[in-house]
């Protein structure tokens, strides 16, 4: 398996896991929303929205690796990592926390196997002019 395939499947797998965890937490919210205060409900919905947006960014990165950097994915991997730690520390959430940990590991593997030529081969002509002082490469 090439590094580009590993990269793509790791990001897609992490996005699917994070999206599934968001749906799982949303289902838990619907079951427990009557027992929560207004602030807790708002934070719960915001956390689900954060997970959905993170999954969307990962799918975008898998489809267009040249438009996002590996450092961004590495930093974004901190979000599910910290969520995993917080869930195990405070809520003892086993299923959601474990899945978020797996997604964070997949994101780190994707950042480490980022396609090397993605930024050079498919870069827009305007950005190529910055790397080649004589002007952009001919098409």
Backbone as JSON, one array per atom type, in Angstrom:
{
  "sequence": "XXXXXXXXXXXXXXXXXXXXXXXXXXXXXXXXXXXXXXXXXXXXXXXXXXXXXXXXXXXXXXXXXXXXXXXXXXXXXXXXXXXXXXXXXXXXXXXXXXXXXXXXXXXXXXXXXXXXXXXXXXXXXXXXXXXXXXXXXXX",
  "N": [[0.84, -1.17, 0.0], [0.62, 2.17, -0.87], [2.03, 5.27, 0.39], [0.34, 7.39, -0.08], [-2.19, 6.22, -0.25], [-2.41, 5.14, 2.32], [-2.36, 7.5, 3.8], [-4.73, 8.74, 2.82], [-6.76, 6.86, 3.56], [-6.44, 6.81, 6.3], [-7.17, 9.42, 7.03], [-9.84, 9.48, 6.07], [-10.93, 7.38, 7.56], [-10.58, 8.42, 10.18], [-12.23, 10.66, 9.97], [-14.75, 9.44, 9.58], [-15.01, 8.03, 11.98], [-14.98, 10.14, 13.85], [-17.23, 11.57, 13.0], [-19.17, 9.59, 13.51], [-18.95, 9.42, 16.32], [-19.83, 11.96, 16.95], [-22.52, 11.75, 16.16], [-23.3, 9.76, 17.97], [-22.94, 11.1, 20.44], [-24.82, 13.09, 20.03], [-27.16, 11.6, 19.98], [-27.15, 10.71, 22.62], [-27.47, 13.18, 23.81], [-30.09, 13.85, 23.05], [-31.44, 11.99, 24.55], [-30.84, 12.75, 27.14], [-31.41, 15.43, 27.47], [-33.45, 16.68, 28.91], [-32.71, 16.55, 31.56], [-30.6, 18.27, 31.8], [-29.12, 21.52, 32.31], [-29.5, 24.79, 30.76], [-27.01, 25.82, 29.98], [-25.34, 23.56, 29.94], [-26.61, 22.1, 27.94], [-26.16, 23.77, 25.73], [-23.36, 23.66, 25.57], [-23.0, 20.95, 25.03], [-24.23, 20.64, 22.51], [-22.57, 22.37, 21.07], [-20.15, 20.98, 21.24], [-20.75, 18.69, 19.76], [-21.16, 19.9, 17.28], [-18.58, 20.86, 16.85], [-17.19, 18.44, 16.5], [-18.39, 17.5, 14.16], [-17.6, 19.51, 12.34], [-14.82, 19.12, 12.45], [-14.65, 16.55, 11.33], [-15.5, 17.18, 8.76], [-13.41, 18.86, 7.88], [-11.33, 17.01, 7.87], [-12.18, 15.22, 5.87], [-12.08, 16.97, 3.71], [-9.32, 17.47, 3.66], [-8.42, 14.93, 2.99], [-9.39, 14.72, 0.41], [-8.23, 16.9, -0.9], [-5.17, 17.22, -0.55], [-3.18, 19.12, -1.02], [-4.09, 21.57, -0.32], [-4.12, 21.95, 2.35], [-2.04, 21.8, 5.19], [0.3, 19.42, 6.58], [0.98, 20.04, 9.15], [-1.23, 21.39, 10.12], [-3.11, 19.32, 10.27], [-1.81, 17.78, 12.16], [-1.94, 19.48, 14.4], [-4.71, 19.66, 14.63], [-5.19, 17.08, 15.43], [-4.78, 17.18, 18.09], [-7.18, 17.96, 19.22], [-9.15, 15.72, 19.32], [-7.49, 14.14, 20.89], [-7.17, 15.51, 23.34], [-9.85, 15.56, 24.03], [-10.31, 12.85, 24.44], [-8.69, 12.36, 26.69], [-9.97, 14.03, 28.55], [-12.55, 12.89, 28.61], [-12.03, 10.33, 29.65], [-10.93, 11.07, 32.08], [-12.82, 12.7, 33.48], [-15.51, 11.9, 32.82], [-15.54, 9.2, 32.5], [-16.15, 8.02, 30.1], [-16.34, 5.42, 28.04], [-16.79, 4.26, 25.37], [-17.05, 6.48, 23.52], [-14.73, 7.95, 24.18], [-12.66, 6.11, 23.68], [-12.98, 5.66, 20.91], [-12.49, 8.26, 19.97], [-9.81, 8.46, 20.66], [-8.69, 6.53, 18.96], [-9.29, 7.77, 16.52], [-7.69, 10.06, 16.76], [-5.16, 8.89, 16.74], [-5.16, 7.84, 14.13], [-5.22, 10.24, 12.72], [-2.71, 11.3, 13.36], [-1.06, 9.36, 12.18], [-1.77, 9.81, 9.52], [-0.77, 12.41, 9.23], [1.93, 11.87, 9.44], [2.37, 10.29, 7.2], [1.98, 11.97, 5.08], [1.49, 12.91, 1.7], [4.4, 13.53, -0.1], [4.92, 14.87, -2.55], [2.6, 16.3, -2.94], [2.24, 19.03, -2.43], [4.08, 20.17, -4.17], [3.66, 19.15, -6.79], [1.02, 19.79, -7.54], [0.62, 22.44, -7.01], [-0.76, 25.75, -7.09], [-0.18, 28.06, -9.8], [0.51, 30.65, -9.04], [1.65, 30.32, -6.5], [3.84, 28.84, -7.2], [5.48, 30.65, -8.41], [6.68, 31.92, -6.3], [8.5, 30.06, -5.39], [10.15, 29.62, -7.52], [12.27, 31.82, -8.66], [12.57, 32.8, -11.26], [10.1, 32.84, -12.37], [6.83, 31.36, -12.92], [6.42, 27.84, -13.54], [6.23, 26.47, -16.82], [3.17, 25.31, -18.25]],
  "CA": [[0.0, 0.0, 0.0], [1.44, 3.37, -0.96], [1.81, 6.21, 1.48], [-0.82, 8.23, -0.41], [-3.4, 5.48, 0.13], [-2.45, 5.09, 3.78], [-2.75, 8.84, 4.21], [-6.14, 9.0, 2.52], [-7.63, 6.01, 4.34], [-6.36, 7.23, 7.71], [-8.0, 10.61, 7.21], [-11.24, 9.12, 5.88], [-11.32, 6.59, 8.74], [-10.7, 9.33, 11.32], [-13.43, 11.48, 9.77], [-15.93, 8.62, 9.82], [-15.09, 7.75, 13.42], [-15.36, 11.37, 14.55], [-18.64, 11.81, 12.67], [-19.97, 8.63, 14.26], [-18.96, 9.82, 17.73], [-20.71, 13.13, 17.03], [-23.9, 11.25, 16.13], [-23.51, 9.05, 19.23], [-23.14, 12.1, 21.48], [-26.09, 13.77, 19.76], [-28.22, 10.7, 20.44], [-27.14, 10.8, 24.08], [-28.03, 14.49, 24.15], [-31.54, 13.8, 22.92], [-31.97, 11.18, 25.64], [-30.59, 13.35, 28.46], [-31.53, 16.88, 27.41], [-34.38, 17.21, 29.91], [-32.06, 16.61, 32.86], [-29.49, 19.21, 31.75], [-29.42, 22.94, 32.29], [-29.36, 25.43, 29.46], [-25.59, 25.95, 29.65], [-24.84, 22.23, 29.59], [-27.16, 21.74, 26.62], [-25.45, 24.55, 24.71], [-22.0, 23.12, 25.43], [-23.1, 19.63, 24.41], [-24.49, 20.86, 21.08], [-21.37, 22.97, 20.5], [-19.15, 19.93, 21.11], [-21.16, 17.87, 18.61], [-20.89, 20.69, 16.07], [-17.13, 20.86, 16.68], [-16.79, 17.15, 15.95], [-18.85, 17.44, 12.76], [-16.71, 20.36, 11.55], [-13.52, 18.45, 12.36], [-14.79, 15.48, 10.36], [-15.57, 17.8, 7.43], [-12.06, 19.31, 7.54], [-10.53, 15.83, 7.55], [-12.59, 14.75, 4.55], [-11.53, 17.93, 2.75], [-7.88, 17.23, 3.59], [-8.21, 13.68, 2.26], [-9.69, 14.95, -1.01], [-7.34, 17.94, -1.43], [-4.05, 17.33, 0.39], [-2.3, 20.25, -1.28], [-4.7, 22.8, 0.18], [-4.01, 21.99, 3.8], [-0.71, 21.3, 5.5], [0.36, 18.32, 7.53], [1.04, 20.62, 10.48], [-2.6, 21.68, 10.53], [-3.72, 18.05, 10.68], [-1.17, 17.4, 13.41], [-2.51, 20.29, 15.47], [-6.11, 19.25, 14.78], [-5.21, 15.8, 16.14], [-4.81, 17.46, 19.53], [-8.57, 18.1, 19.68], [-9.68, 14.45, 19.84], [-6.62, 13.61, 21.94], [-7.57, 16.14, 24.6], [-11.21, 15.1, 24.35], [-10.17, 11.5, 24.98], [-8.18, 12.48, 28.05], [-11.02, 14.62, 29.39], [-13.64, 11.93, 28.78], [-11.61, 9.28, 30.57], [-10.62, 11.63, 33.38], [-13.98, 13.23, 34.18], [-16.8, 11.27, 32.57], [-15.37, 7.75, 32.37], [-16.81, 7.61, 28.86], [-15.48, 4.4, 27.43], [-16.95, 4.08, 23.92], [-16.71, 7.71, 22.82], [-13.34, 8.29, 24.43], [-11.8, 5.16, 22.98], [-13.07, 5.94, 19.48], [-11.78, 9.51, 19.69], [-8.38, 8.15, 20.73], [-8.34, 5.85, 17.7], [-9.31, 8.78, 15.46], [-6.5, 10.91, 16.92], [-4.01, 8.11, 16.26], [-5.23, 7.81, 12.67], [-4.84, 11.57, 12.22], [-1.26, 11.43, 13.47], [-0.47, 8.51, 11.13], [-1.97, 10.53, 8.26], [0.16, 13.54, 9.18], [3.27, 11.34, 9.22], [2.45, 9.72, 5.85], [1.48, 12.99, 4.15], [2.15, 12.79, 0.39], [5.49, 14.51, -0.23], [4.79, 15.67, -3.76], [1.28, 16.91, -3.08], [2.35, 20.49, -2.48], [4.91, 20.6, -5.29], [3.14, 18.76, -8.09], [-0.28, 20.34, -7.87], [0.51, 23.78, -6.45], [-1.2, 26.77, -8.05], [0.92, 28.72, -10.49], [0.92, 31.83, -8.28], [2.56, 29.92, -5.42], [5.06, 28.33, -7.81], [6.33, 31.8, -8.71], [7.44, 32.23, -5.1], [9.58, 29.09, -5.24], [11.03, 29.72, -8.68], [12.4, 33.26, -8.87], [12.48, 33.17, -12.67], [8.71, 32.85, -12.77], [6.16, 30.08, -12.78], [6.75, 26.8, -14.52], [5.34, 26.42, -17.98], [2.26, 24.16, -18.12]],
  "C": [[0.89, 1.24, 0.0], [1.11, 4.34, 0.17], [0.62, 7.12, 1.2], [-2.12, 7.52, -0.03], [-3.53, 5.39, 1.65], [-2.92, 6.42, 4.33], [-4.25, 9.07, 4.02], [-7.06, 8.16, 3.38], [-7.58, 6.35, 5.82], [-7.23, 8.45, 7.95], [-9.49, 10.3, 7.05], [-11.75, 8.31, 7.08], [-11.49, 7.46, 9.96], [-11.95, 10.19, 11.19], [-14.7, 10.69, 10.04], [-16.1, 8.3, 11.31], [-15.56, 8.99, 14.18], [-16.81, 11.74, 14.25], [-19.57, 10.86, 13.4], [-20.05, 8.97, 15.74], [-19.85, 11.04, 17.92], [-22.18, 12.7, 17.02], [-24.26, 10.51, 17.42], [-23.77, 10.04, 20.37], [-24.43, 12.87, 21.28], [-27.26, 12.91, 20.2], [-28.29, 10.69, 21.97], [-27.72, 12.12, 24.55], [-29.55, 14.45, 24.1], [-32.17, 13.0, 24.05], [-31.85, 11.9, 26.99], [-30.84, 14.85, 28.49], [-32.48, 17.45, 28.46], [-33.74, 17.34, 31.28], [-30.94, 17.64, 32.93], [-29.98, 20.65, 31.82], [-29.16, 23.52, 30.92], [-27.89, 25.54, 29.04], [-25.01, 24.6, 29.23], [-25.36, 21.79, 28.24], [-26.43, 22.49, 25.51], [-24.04, 24.02, 24.49], [-22.02, 21.77, 24.74], [-23.32, 19.76, 22.91], [-23.26, 21.46, 20.4], [-20.28, 21.91, 20.3], [-19.49, 19.01, 19.93], [-20.88, 18.6, 17.3], [-19.39, 20.76, 15.8], [-16.65, 19.55, 16.06], [-17.21, 17.01, 14.49], [-17.96, 18.31, 11.87], [-15.32, 19.76, 11.4], [-13.56, 17.32, 11.34], [-14.83, 16.04, 8.93], [-14.19, 18.28, 6.97], [-11.18, 18.12, 7.16], [-10.9, 15.25, 6.19], [-12.06, 15.67, 3.45], [-10.03, 17.71, 2.57], [-7.58, 15.94, 2.84], [-8.44, 13.88, 0.76], [-8.7, 15.92, -1.65], [-6.14, 18.12, -0.51], [-3.14, 18.53, 0.15], [-2.84, 21.54, -0.71], [-4.65, 22.94, 1.69], [-2.68, 21.35, 4.16], [-0.77, 20.18, 6.54], [0.43, 18.85, 8.95], [-0.35, 20.95, 11.01], [-3.29, 20.4, 11.0], [-3.1, 17.57, 11.99], [-1.71, 18.18, 14.59], [-3.97, 19.93, 15.71], [-6.23, 17.91, 15.5], [-5.2, 16.0, 17.65], [-6.23, 17.56, 20.06], [-9.15, 16.77, 20.15], [-8.8, 13.83, 20.91], [-7.0, 14.2, 23.29], [-8.98, 15.74, 25.01], [-11.18, 13.7, 24.96], [-9.71, 11.55, 26.43], [-9.26, 13.01, 28.98], [-12.17, 13.63, 29.62], [-13.26, 10.82, 29.74], [-11.38, 9.83, 31.98], [-11.88, 12.01, 34.15], [-15.24, 12.4, 34.02], [-16.73, 9.76, 32.51], [-16.11, 7.21, 31.15], [-15.93, 6.64, 28.09], [-15.59, 4.37, 25.91], [-16.51, 5.34, 23.16], [-15.25, 8.09, 22.98], [-12.38, 7.38, 23.69], [-11.81, 5.42, 21.47], [-12.37, 7.25, 19.11], [-10.27, 9.32, 19.77], [-7.9, 7.45, 19.47], [-8.3, 6.86, 16.55], [-8.09, 9.7, 15.55], [-5.25, 10.17, 16.44], [-4.0, 8.03, 14.74], [-4.83, 9.15, 12.07], [-3.33, 11.77, 12.3], [-0.54, 10.56, 12.44], [-0.62, 9.19, 9.77], [-1.01, 11.7, 8.13], [1.59, 13.05, 8.91], [3.45, 10.76, 7.82], [1.92, 10.68, 4.8], [2.21, 12.85, 2.82], [3.16, 13.91, 0.18], [5.26, 15.43, -1.42], [3.48, 16.39, -3.9], [1.39, 18.42, -3.21], [3.12, 20.94, -3.71], [4.27, 20.33, -6.64], [1.88, 19.52, -8.49], [-0.46, 21.77, -7.37], [0.01, 24.76, -7.5], [-0.01, 27.53, -8.61], [1.4, 29.94, -9.7], [1.88, 31.46, -7.16], [3.85, 29.35, -5.97], [6.01, 29.46, -8.13], [7.17, 32.18, -7.5], [8.63, 31.29, -4.94], [10.59, 29.16, -6.37], [11.18, 31.18, -9.05], [12.29, 33.69, -10.34], [11.06, 33.22, -13.17], [8.09, 31.5, -12.63], [6.6, 29.1, -13.86], [5.74, 26.84, -15.66], [4.44, 25.19, -17.84], [2.61, 23.02, -19.02]]
}
